[in-house]
Amino acid sequence: TVSEGSTEYTKVTFPYTVTGNTKFYAVYRYVEEGSADSGDYVKLTENLDDYSGDYLIVYEAGKVAFDGGLDELDGTENTISVTINSNTIESNATTDAAKFTIAKVDGGYSIKSASGYYIGWGGEKNGLNTNSSYTVNYLNTITDKSTICGKTGYLKFNKTSGQERFRYYQSGQETIALYR
């Protein structure tokens, strides 16, 4: 880290991709702390061709993220508190432990929690399935920067008192945001 006046900058190494293999080279740039390049989680504001990567799944109005570090993901209060500043959430031990990894698979995406469980939903009502080994039942589609769909429901946040949780819903509930 270097300082210039009251601004702190961090030296960042950038990956360089060659024919699908990620290679790391000695490419450095100093970036302002808290910027999109600093390692913090930044809100997706545009749709992507490929959503593969590590994310926080966030209900912004409630300032909470889905806690991917839990062993029991489908429970009330399956959240951590987050501070959102200029569409950025600080990367730290708490937020990093709550992240989800989205990976492109045949026909869609798998979503794996930091605790090692894949998530999805294929039931007739609202719910959340989890499993530690990937199956086609946990296939998700991502149609835009804030829409994750299991087979029969959308990943959203329920803000009803006593029912606060992230899970798949067939209708209603609050829209999520993805922070990468």
Disulfide bonds with the S-S distance in Angstrom:
none
